[in-house]
């Protein structure tokens, strides 16, 4: 079986966690202690950042 691959970079996850106020939980306890709601918010924030980057890049 192949190794599990992450779609989002760790830097992006941490940036989102900082912006959403859950960075200390992740830093101290890991992602397992972050609520499902907050994890969903991290994903939503990552999508916003990706969409901004796509719109800002020249085509």
mmJSON file of the N, C-alpha and C atoms, coordinates in Angstrom:
{"data_MODEL":{"atom_site":{
"group_PDB":["ATOM","ATOM","ATOM","ATOM","ATOM","ATOM","ATOM","ATOM","ATOM","ATOM","ATOM","ATOM","ATOM","ATOM","ATOM","ATOM","ATOM","ATOM","ATOM","ATOM","ATOM","ATOM","ATOM","ATOM","ATOM","ATOM","ATOM","ATOM","ATOM","ATOM","ATOM","ATOM","ATOM","ATOM","ATOM","ATOM","ATOM","ATOM","ATOM","ATOM","ATOM","ATOM","ATOM","ATOM","ATOM","ATOM","ATOM","ATOM","ATOM","ATOM","ATOM","ATOM","ATOM","ATOM","ATOM","ATOM","ATOM","ATOM","ATOM","ATOM","ATOM","ATOM","ATOM","ATOM","ATOM","ATOM","ATOM","ATOM","ATOM","ATOM","ATOM","ATOM","ATOM","ATOM","ATOM","ATOM","ATOM","ATOM","ATOM","ATOM","ATOM","ATOM","ATOM","ATOM","ATOM","ATOM","ATOM","ATOM","ATOM","ATOM","ATOM","ATOM","ATOM","ATOM","ATOM","ATOM","ATOM","ATOM","ATOM","ATOM","ATOM","ATOM","ATOM","ATOM","ATOM","ATOM","ATOM","ATOM","ATOM","ATOM","ATOM","ATOM","ATOM","ATOM","ATOM","ATOM","ATOM","ATOM","ATOM","ATOM","ATOM","ATOM","ATOM","ATOM","ATOM","ATOM","ATOM","ATOM","ATOM","ATOM","ATOM","ATOM","ATOM","ATOM","ATOM","ATOM","ATOM","ATOM","ATOM","ATOM","ATOM","ATOM","ATOM","ATOM","ATOM","ATOM","ATOM","ATOM","ATOM","ATOM","ATOM","ATOM","ATOM","ATOM","ATOM","ATOM","ATOM","ATOM","ATOM","ATOM","ATOM","ATOM","ATOM","ATOM","ATOM","ATOM","ATOM","ATOM","ATOM","ATOM","ATOM","ATOM","ATOM","ATOM","ATOM","ATOM","ATOM"],
"id":[1,2,3,4,5,6,7,8,9,10,11,12,13,14,15,16,17,18,19,20,21,22,23,24,25,26,27,28,29,30,31,32,33,34,35,36,37,38,39,40,41,42,43,44,45,46,47,48,49,50,51,52,53,54,55,56,57,58,59,60,61,62,63,64,65,66,67,68,69,70,71,72,73,74,75,76,77,78,79,80,81,82,83,84,85,86,87,88,89,90,91,92,93,94,95,96,97,98,99,100,101,102,103,104,105,106,107,108,109,110,111,112,113,114,115,116,117,118,119,120,121,122,123,124,125,126,127,128,129,130,131,132,133,134,135,136,137,138,139,140,141,142,143,144,145,146,147,148,149,150,151,152,153,154,155,156,157,158,159,160,161,162,163,164,165,166,167,168,169,170,171,172,173,174,175,176,177],
"type_symbol":["N","C","C","N","C","C","N","C","C","N","C","C","N","C","C","N","C","C","N","C","C","N","C","C","N","C","C","N","C","C","N","C","C","N","C","C","N","C","C","N","C","C","N","C","C","N","C","C","N","C","C","N","C","C","N","C","C","N","C","C","N","C","C","N","C","C","N","C","C","N","C","C","N","C","C","N","C","C","N","C","C","N","C","C","N","C","C","N","C","C","N","C","C","N","C","C","N","C","C","N","C","C","N","C","C","N","C","C","N","C","C","N","C","C","N","C","C","N","C","C","N","C","C","N","C","C","N","C","C","N","C","C","N","C","C","N","C","C","N","C","C","N","C","C","N","C","C","N","C","C","N","C","C","N","C","C","N","C","C","N","C","C","N","C","C","N","C","C","N","C","C","N","C","C","N","C","C"],
"label_atom_id":["N","CA","C","N","CA","C","N","CA","C","N","CA","C","N","CA","C","N","CA","C","N","CA","C","N","CA","C","N","CA","C","N","CA","C","N","CA","C","N","CA","C","N","CA","C","N","CA","C","N","CA","C","N","CA","C","N","CA","C","N","CA","C","N","CA","C","N","CA","C","N","CA","C","N","CA","C","N","CA","C","N","CA","C","N","CA","C","N","CA","C","N","CA","C","N","CA","C","N","CA","C","N","CA","C","N","CA","C","N","CA","C","N","CA","C","N","CA","C","N","CA","C","N","CA","C","N","CA","C","N","CA","C","N","CA","C","N","CA","C","N","CA","C","N","CA","C","N","CA","C","N","CA","C","N","CA","C","N","CA","C","N","CA","C","N","CA","C","N","CA","C","N","CA","C","N","CA","C","N","CA","C","N","CA","C","N","CA","C","N","CA","C","N","CA","C","N","CA","C","N","CA","C","N","CA","C"],
"label_alt_id":[null,null,null,null,null,null,null,null,null,null,null,null,null,null,null,null,null,null,null,null,null,null,null,null,null,null,null,null,null,null,null,null,null,null,null,null,null,null,null,null,null,null,null,null,null,null,null,null,null,null,null,null,null,null,null,null,null,null,null,null,null,null,null,null,null,null,null,null,null,null,null,null,null,null,null,null,null,null,null,null,null,null,null,null,null,null,null,null,null,null,null,null,null,null,null,null,null,null,null,null,null,null,null,null,null,null,null,null,null,null,null,null,null,null,null,null,null,null,null,null,null,null,null,null,null,null,null,null,null,null,null,null,null,null,null,null,null,null,null,null,null,null,null,null,null,null,null,null,null,null,null,null,null,null,null,null,null,null,null,null,null,null,null,null,null,null,null,null,null,null,null,null,null,null,null,null,null],
"label_comp_id":["UNK","UNK","UNK","UNK","UNK","UNK","UNK","UNK","UNK","UNK","UNK","UNK","UNK","UNK","UNK","UNK","UNK","UNK","UNK","UNK","UNK","UNK","UNK","UNK","UNK","UNK","UNK","UNK","UNK","UNK","UNK","UNK","UNK","UNK","UNK","UNK","UNK","UNK","UNK","UNK","UNK","UNK","UNK","UNK","UNK","UNK","UNK","UNK","UNK","UNK","UNK","UNK","UNK","UNK","UNK","UNK","UNK","UNK","UNK","UNK","UNK","UNK","UNK","UNK","UNK","UNK","UNK","UNK","UNK","UNK","UNK","UNK","UNK","UNK","UNK","UNK","UNK","UNK","UNK","UNK","UNK","UNK","UNK","UNK","UNK","UNK","UNK","UNK","UNK","UNK","UNK","UNK","UNK","UNK","UNK","UNK","UNK","UNK","UNK","UNK","UNK","UNK","UNK","UNK","UNK","UNK","UNK","UNK","UNK","UNK","UNK","UNK","UNK","UNK","UNK","UNK","UNK","UNK","UNK","UNK","UNK","UNK","UNK","UNK","UNK","UNK","UNK","UNK","UNK","UNK","UNK","UNK","UNK","UNK","UNK","UNK","UNK","UNK","UNK","UNK","UNK","UNK","UNK","UNK","UNK","UNK","UNK","UNK","UNK","UNK","UNK","UNK","UNK","UNK","UNK","UNK","UNK","UNK","UNK","UNK","UNK","UNK","UNK","UNK","UNK","UNK","UNK","UNK","UNK","UNK","UNK","UNK","UNK","UNK","UNK","UNK","UNK"],
"label_asym_id":["A","A","A","A","A","A","A","A","A","A","A","A","A","A","A","A","A","A","A","A","A","A","A","A","A","A","A","A","A","A","A","A","A","A","A","A","A","A","A","A","A","A","A","A","A","A","A","A","A","A","A","A","A","A","A","A","A","A","A","A","A","A","A","A","A","A","A","A","A","A","A","A","A","A","A","A","A","A","A","A","A","A","A","A","A","A","A","A","A","A","A","A","A","A","A","A","A","A","A","A","A","A","A","A","A","A","A","A","A","A","A","A","A","A","A","A","A","A","A","A","A","A","A","A","A","A","A","A","A","A","A","A","A","A","A","A","A","A","A","A","A","A","A","A","A","A","A","A","A","A","A","A","A","A","A","A","A","A","A","A","A","A","A","A","A","A","A","A","A","A","A","A","A","A","A","A","A"],
"label_entity_id":["1","1","1","1","1","1","1","1","1","1","1","1","1","1","1","1","1","1","1","1","1","1","1","1","1","1","1","1","1","1","1","1","1","1","1","1","1","1","1","1","1","1","1","1","1","1","1","1","1","1","1","1","1","1","1","1","1","1","1","1","1","1","1","1","1","1","1","1","1","1","1","1","1","1","1","1","1","1","1","1","1","1","1","1","1","1","1","1","1","1","1","1","1","1","1","1","1","1","1","1","1","1","1","1","1","1","1","1","1","1","1","1","1","1","1","1","1","1","1","1","1","1","1","1","1","1","1","1","1","1","1","1","1","1","1","1","1","1","1","1","1","1","1","1","1","1","1","1","1","1","1","1","1","1","1","1","1","1","1","1","1","1","1","1","1","1","1","1","1","1","1","1","1","1","1","1","1"],
"label_seq_id":[1,1,1,2,2,2,3,3,3,4,4,4,5,5,5,6,6,6,7,7,7,8,8,8,9,9,9,10,10,10,11,11,11,12,12,12,13,13,13,14,14,14,15,15,15,16,16,16,17,17,17,18,18,18,19,19,19,20,20,20,21,21,21,22,22,22,23,23,23,24,24,24,25,25,25,26,26,26,27,27,27,28,28,28,29,29,29,30,30,30,31,31,31,32,32,32,33,33,33,34,34,34,35,35,35,36,36,36,37,37,37,38,38,38,39,39,39,40,40,40,41,41,41,42,42,42,43,43,43,44,44,44,45,45,45,46,46,46,47,47,47,48,48,48,49,49,49,50,50,50,51,51,51,52,52,52,53,53,53,54,54,54,55,55,55,56,56,56,57,57,57,58,58,58,59,59,59],
"pdbx_PDB_ins_code":[null,null,null,null,null,null,null,null,null,null,null,null,null,null,null,null,null,null,null,null,null,null,null,null,null,null,null,null,null,null,null,null,null,null,null,null,null,null,null,null,null,null,null,null,null,null,null,null,null,null,null,null,null,null,null,null,null,null,null,null,null,null,null,null,null,null,null,null,null,null,null,null,null,null,null,null,null,null,null,null,null,null,null,null,null,null,null,null,null,null,null,null,null,null,null,null,null,null,null,null,null,null,null,null,null,null,null,null,null,null,null,null,null,null,null,null,null,null,null,null,null,null,null,null,null,null,null,null,null,null,null,null,null,null,null,null,null,null,null,null,null,null,null,null,null,null,null,null,null,null,null,null,null,null,null,null,null,null,null,null,null,null,null,null,null,null,null,null,null,null,null,null,null,null,null,null,null],
"Cartn_x":[0.853,0.0,0.89,0.515,1.334,1.188,2.178,2.152,1.046,0.467,-0.603,-0.017,-0.648,-0.153,-1.127,-0.6,-1.425,-1.673,-2.884,-3.226,-2.835,-3.077,-2.705,-1.332,-0.526,0.788,0.627,1.604,1.575,1.594,2.329,2.385,1.01,0.277,-1.06,-1.999,-1.92,-2.767,-2.499,-1.224,-0.866,-1.283,-1.147,-1.59,-3.085,-3.844,-5.291,-5.617,-4.911,-5.14,-4.867,-3.808,-3.508,-4.634,-5.073,-6.127,-7.438,-7.676,-8.946,-8.854,-7.662,-7.513,-7.395,-7.061,-6.907,-5.446,-4.533,-3.116,-2.561,-2.908,-2.385,-2.83,-4.053,-4.541,-3.715,-3.506,-2.729,-1.294,-0.704,0.683,0.868,-0.051,0.091,-0.407,-1.471,-2.127,-2.239,-1.999,-2.141,-3.527,-3.663,-4.918,-6.056,-5.752,-6.788,-7.678,-7.197,-7.989,-8.765,-8.633,-9.38,-10.765,-11.793,-13.156,-13.399,-14.366,-14.733,-15.157,-15.877,-16.32,-15.111,-14.13,-12.942,-12.119,-12.054,-11.345,-12.032,-13.348,-14.099,-13.819,-13.695,-13.37,-11.96,-11.029,-9.664,-9.706,-10.467,-10.587,-11.225,-12.278,-12.959,-11.995,-11.185,-10.21,-9.152,-8.702,-7.71,-8.272,-9.541,-10.181,-10.25,-10.594,-10.623,-9.258,-8.209,-6.854,-6.499,-6.823,-6.521,-7.271,-8.536,-9.318,-8.764,-8.332,-7.714,-6.448,-5.651,-4.405,-4.652,-5.684,-6.024,-6.497,-7.335,-7.857,-6.752,-5.781,-4.709,-3.628,-3.521,-2.45,-2.838,-1.878,-2.166,-2.387,-3.268,-3.565,-3.091],
"Cartn_y":[-1.181,0.0,1.233,2.253,3.446,4.333,5.169,6.101,7.129,7.559,8.553,9.904,10.575,11.848,12.957,14.053,15.188,16.096,16.574,17.472,18.908,19.3,20.644,20.592,21.589,21.645,21.948,21.522,21.808,23.307,24.046,25.508,26.135,25.673,26.204,25.858,24.632,24.225,25.097,25.333,26.131,27.594,28.12,29.49,29.617,28.664,28.676,28.529,27.646,27.434,28.718,29.434,30.71,31.713,31.835,32.804,32.482,31.202,30.792,30.605,30.806,30.736,29.343,28.35,26.988,26.519,27.434,27.073,26.499,27.106,26.623,25.193,24.863,23.488,22.527,22.883,22.035,21.907,23.021,23.038,22.19,22.311,21.617,20.176,19.907,18.595,17.854,18.531,17.9,18.114,17.717,17.926,17.092,16.025,15.158,15.838,16.918,17.637,18.818,19.054,20.135,19.597,20.379,19.914,19.749,18.931,18.732,20.042,20.849,22.147,23.015,23.064,23.872,23.315,21.997,21.402,21.788,21.787,22.225,23.675,24.501,25.909,26.073,25.218,25.25,24.945,23.94,23.578,24.722,25.288,26.408,27.579,27.888,28.976,28.659,27.408,27.006,27.173,26.845,27.018,28.502,29.345,30.793,31.297,30.859,31.285,30.808,29.567,29.027,29.791,30.1,30.846,32.252,32.904,34.228,34.161,33.124,32.974,32.702,31.95,31.658,32.93,33.698,34.936,35.977,35.973,36.97,36.626,35.368,34.992,35.343,35.882,36.232,34.998,35.113,33.954,34.133],
"Cartn_z":[0.0,0.0,0.0,-0.748,-0.856,0.382,0.579,1.704,1.494,2.574,2.499,2.124,1.183,0.682,1.057,1.541,1.934,0.737,0.61,-0.482,-0.119,1.121,1.575,2.233,1.983,2.617,4.107,4.887,6.321,6.578,5.747,5.921,5.73,4.724,4.476,5.627,6.115,7.243,8.463,8.743,9.918,9.739,8.529,8.258,8.524,8.049,8.267,9.748,10.433,11.865,12.649,12.285,12.953,12.738,11.49,11.171,11.881,12.123,12.734,14.244,14.805,16.263,16.841,16.032,16.568,16.527,16.219,16.099,17.407,18.541,19.825,20.109,19.751,19.951,19.103,17.84,16.933,17.435,17.825,18.286,19.538,20.477,21.764,21.747,20.994,21.083,19.762,18.658,17.352,16.771,15.507,14.793,15.355,16.08,16.642,17.656,18.273,19.267,18.694,17.406,16.757,16.406,16.688,16.425,14.921,14.591,13.186,12.551,13.302,12.794,12.452,13.353,13.096,11.936,11.81,10.666,9.362,9.369,8.196,7.866,8.91,8.699,8.135,8.545,8.007,6.51,6.128,4.715,3.936,4.488,3.825,3.621,4.64,4.547,3.492,3.423,2.421,1.015,0.835,-0.472,-0.832,0.138,-0.112,-0.564,0.122,-0.221,-1.626,-1.944,-3.274,-4.359,-4.11,-5.088,-5.293,-4.22,-4.339,-5.187,-4.964,-5.709,-7.194,-7.496,-8.884,-9.583,-8.914,-9.496,-9.672,-8.765,-8.81,-9.828,-10.207,-11.127,-12.564,-13.317,-14.716,-15.574,-16.544,-17.39,-18.796],
"occupancy":[1.0,1.0,1.0,1.0,1.0,1.0,1.0,1.0,1.0,1.0,1.0,1.0,1.0,1.0,1.0,1.0,1.0,1.0,1.0,1.0,1.0,1.0,1.0,1.0,1.0,1.0,1.0,1.0,1.0,1.0,1.0,1.0,1.0,1.0,1.0,1.0,1.0,1.0,1.0,1.0,1.0,1.0,1.0,1.0,1.0,1.0,1.0,1.0,1.0,1.0,1.0,1.0,1.0,1.0,1.0,1.0,1.0,1.0,1.0,1.0,1.0,1.0,1.0,1.0,1.0,1.0,1.0,1.0,1.0,1.0,1.0,1.0,1.0,1.0,1.0,1.0,1.0,1.0,1.0,1.0,1.0,1.0,1.0,1.0,1.0,1.0,1.0,1.0,1.0,1.0,1.0,1.0,1.0,1.0,1.0,1.0,1.0,1.0,1.0,1.0,1.0,1.0,1.0,1.0,1.0,1.0,1.0,1.0,1.0,1.0,1.0,1.0,1.0,1.0,1.0,1.0,1.0,1.0,1.0,1.0,1.0,1.0,1.0,1.0,1.0,1.0,1.0,1.0,1.0,1.0,1.0,1.0,1.0,1.0,1.0,1.0,1.0,1.0,1.0,1.0,1.0,1.0,1.0,1.0,1.0,1.0,1.0,1.0,1.0,1.0,1.0,1.0,1.0,1.0,1.0,1.0,1.0,1.0,1.0,1.0,1.0,1.0,1.0,1.0,1.0,1.0,1.0,1.0,1.0,1.0,1.0,1.0,1.0,1.0,1.0,1.0,1.0],
"B_iso_or_equiv":[0.0,0.0,0.0,0.0,0.0,0.0,0.0,0.0,0.0,0.0,0.0,0.0,0.0,0.0,0.0,0.0,0.0,0.0,0.0,0.0,0.0,0.0,0.0,0.0,0.0,0.0,0.0,0.0,0.0,0.0,0.0,0.0,0.0,0.0,0.0,0.0,0.0,0.0,0.0,0.0,0.0,0.0,0.0,0.0,0.0,0.0,0.0,0.0,0.0,0.0,0.0,0.0,0.0,0.0,0.0,0.0,0.0,0.0,0.0,0.0,0.0,0.0,0.0,0.0,0.0,0.0,0.0,0.0,0.0,0.0,0.0,0.0,0.0,0.0,0.0,0.0,0.0,0.0,0.0,0.0,0.0,0.0,0.0,0.0,0.0,0.0,0.0,0.0,0.0,0.0,0.0,0.0,0.0,0.0,0.0,0.0,0.0,0.0,0.0,0.0,0.0,0.0,0.0,0.0,0.0,0.0,0.0,0.0,0.0,0.0,0.0,0.0,0.0,0.0,0.0,0.0,0.0,0.0,0.0,0.0,0.0,0.0,0.0,0.0,0.0,0.0,0.0,0.0,0.0,0.0,0.0,0.0,0.0,0.0,0.0,0.0,0.0,0.0,0.0,0.0,0.0,0.0,0.0,0.0,0.0,0.0,0.0,0.0,0.0,0.0,0.0,0.0,0.0,0.0,0.0,0.0,0.0,0.0,0.0,0.0,0.0,0.0,0.0,0.0,0.0,0.0,0.0,0.0,0.0,0.0,0.0,0.0,0.0,0.0,0.0,0.0,0.0],
"pdbx_formal_charge":[null,null,null,null,null,null,null,null,null,null,null,null,null,null,null,null,null,null,null,null,null,null,null,null,null,null,null,null,null,null,null,null,null,null,null,null,null,null,null,null,null,null,null,null,null,null,null,null,null,null,null,null,null,null,null,null,null,null,null,null,null,null,null,null,null,null,null,null,null,null,null,null,null,null,null,null,null,null,null,null,null,null,null,null,null,null,null,null,null,null,null,null,null,null,null,null,null,null,null,null,null,null,null,null,null,null,null,null,null,null,null,null,null,null,null,null,null,null,null,null,null,null,null,null,null,null,null,null,null,null,null,null,null,null,null,null,null,null,null,null,null,null,null,null,null,null,null,null,null,null,null,null,null,null,null,null,null,null,null,null,null,null,null,null,null,null,null,null,null,null,null,null,null,null,null,null,null],
"auth_seq_id":[1,1,1,2,2,2,3,3,3,4,4,4,5,5,5,6,6,6,7,7,7,8,8,8,9,9,9,10,10,10,11,11,11,12,12,12,13,13,13,14,14,14,15,15,15,16,16,16,17,17,17,18,18,18,19,19,19,20,20,20,21,21,21,22,22,22,23,23,23,24,24,24,25,25,25,26,26,26,27,27,27,28,28,28,29,29,29,30,30,30,31,31,31,32,32,32,33,33,33,34,34,34,35,35,35,36,36,36,37,37,37,38,38,38,39,39,39,40,40,40,41,41,41,42,42,42,43,43,43,44,44,44,45,45,45,46,46,46,47,47,47,48,48,48,49,49,49,50,50,50,51,51,51,52,52,52,53,53,53,54,54,54,55,55,55,56,56,56,57,57,57,58,58,58,59,59,59],
"auth_comp_id":["UNK","UNK","UNK","UNK","UNK","UNK","UNK","UNK","UNK","UNK","UNK","UNK","UNK","UNK","UNK","UNK","UNK","UNK","UNK","UNK","UNK","UNK","UNK","UNK","UNK","UNK","UNK","UNK","UNK","UNK","UNK","UNK","UNK","UNK","UNK","UNK","UNK","UNK","UNK","UNK","UNK","UNK","UNK","UNK","UNK","UNK","UNK","UNK","UNK","UNK","UNK","UNK","UNK","UNK","UNK","UNK","UNK","UNK","UNK","UNK","UNK","UNK","UNK","UNK","UNK","UNK","UNK","UNK","UNK","UNK","UNK","UNK","UNK","UNK","UNK","UNK","UNK","UNK","UNK","UNK","UNK","UNK","UNK","UNK","UNK","UNK","UNK","UNK","UNK","UNK","UNK","UNK","UNK","UNK","UNK","UNK","UNK","UNK","UNK","UNK","UNK","UNK","UNK","UNK","UNK","UNK","UNK","UNK","UNK","UNK","UNK","UNK","UNK","UNK","UNK","UNK","UNK","UNK","UNK","UNK","UNK","UNK","UNK","UNK","UNK","UNK","UNK","UNK","UNK","UNK","UNK","UNK","UNK","UNK","UNK","UNK","UNK","UNK","UNK","UNK","UNK","UNK","UNK","UNK","UNK","UNK","UNK","UNK","UNK","UNK","UNK","UNK","UNK","UNK","UNK","UNK","UNK","UNK","UNK","UNK","UNK","UNK","UNK","UNK","UNK","UNK","UNK","UNK","UNK","UNK","UNK","UNK","UNK","UNK","UNK","UNK","UNK"],
"auth_asym_id":["A","A","A","A","A","A","A","A","A","A","A","A","A","A","A","A","A","A","A","A","A","A","A","A","A","A","A","A","A","A","A","A","A","A","A","A","A","A","A","A","A","A","A","A","A","A","A","A","A","A","A","A","A","A","A","A","A","A","A","A","A","A","A","A","A","A","A","A","A","A","A","A","A","A","A","A","A","A","A","A","A","A","A","A","A","A","A","A","A","A","A","A","A","A","A","A","A","A","A","A","A","A","A","A","A","A","A","A","A","A","A","A","A","A","A","A","A","A","A","A","A","A","A","A","A","A","A","A","A","A","A","A","A","A","A","A","A","A","A","A","A","A","A","A","A","A","A","A","A","A","A","A","A","A","A","A","A","A","A","A","A","A","A","A","A","A","A","A","A","A","A","A","A","A","A","A","A"],
"auth_atom_id":["N","CA","C","N","CA","C","N","CA","C","N","CA","C","N","CA","C","N","CA","C","N","CA","C","N","CA","C","N","CA","C","N","CA","C","N","CA","C","N","CA","C","N","CA","C","N","CA","C","N","CA","C","N","CA","C","N","CA","C","N","CA","C","N","CA","C","N","CA","C","N","CA","C","N","CA","C","N","CA","C","N","CA","C","N","CA","C","N","CA","C","N","CA","C","N","CA","C","N","CA","C","N","CA","C","N","CA","C","N","CA","C","N","CA","C","N","CA","C","N","CA","C","N","CA","C","N","CA","C","N","CA","C","N","CA","C","N","CA","C","N","CA","C","N","CA","C","N","CA","C","N","CA","C","N","CA","C","N","CA","C","N","CA","C","N","CA","C","N","CA","C","N","CA","C","N","CA","C","N","CA","C","N","CA","C","N","CA","C","N","CA","C","N","CA","C","N","CA","C","N","CA","C","N","CA","C"],
"pdbx_PDB_model_num":[1,1,1,1,1,1,1,1,1,1,1,1,1,1,1,1,1,1,1,1,1,1,1,1,1,1,1,1,1,1,1,1,1,1,1,1,1,1,1,1,1,1,1,1,1,1,1,1,1,1,1,1,1,1,1,1,1,1,1,1,1,1,1,1,1,1,1,1,1,1,1,1,1,1,1,1,1,1,1,1,1,1,1,1,1,1,1,1,1,1,1,1,1,1,1,1,1,1,1,1,1,1,1,1,1,1,1,1,1,1,1,1,1,1,1,1,1,1,1,1,1,1,1,1,1,1,1,1,1,1,1,1,1,1,1,1,1,1,1,1,1,1,1,1,1,1,1,1,1,1,1,1,1,1,1,1,1,1,1,1,1,1,1,1,1,1,1,1,1,1,1,1,1,1,1,1,1]
}}}
